[in-house]
Amino acid sequence: MSSKVKVFTLEDVRKHNKPDDLWIVIHDKVYDLTKFASEHPGGETVLEQQAGDYGTEPFEDVGHSSDAREIMEQYYIGDIAPADRERKSKFTSSFTLKKVDNFSFDWQKANNLMKLNVKLFA
């Protein structure tokens, strides 16, 4: 049994911008955080500042734990419409490193820089 994901436009989300009706878009997912706001460890004001809008950058800037991300899922109500998705793809949900074939590191230069830093800040 599959349930269809609701899709909201940014215009829809912007109508929910008050403490007693508080929606936020994080990573293109829409969350109704109205009932959670009073329990938010960072205070209600932090959420109210993002109410009715995108909150991905402030959410990631804080560095929320995996527990916080898990708790957040119970407030998920749908996705933002494709046309309204955040234009920045600055954030990803998992950390990855790109392989570089021609990587080299000059340990001598690094060592000289360390010596210079020690002299400057000693």
Secondary structure, 3 states (H helix, E strand, C coil): CCCCCCEECHHHHHCCEECCEEEEEECCEEEECCCCHHHCCCCHHHHHHHCCEECHHHHHHHCCCHHHHHHHHHHEEEEECHHHCCCCCCCCCCCCCCCCCCCCCCHHHHHHHHHHHHHHHC
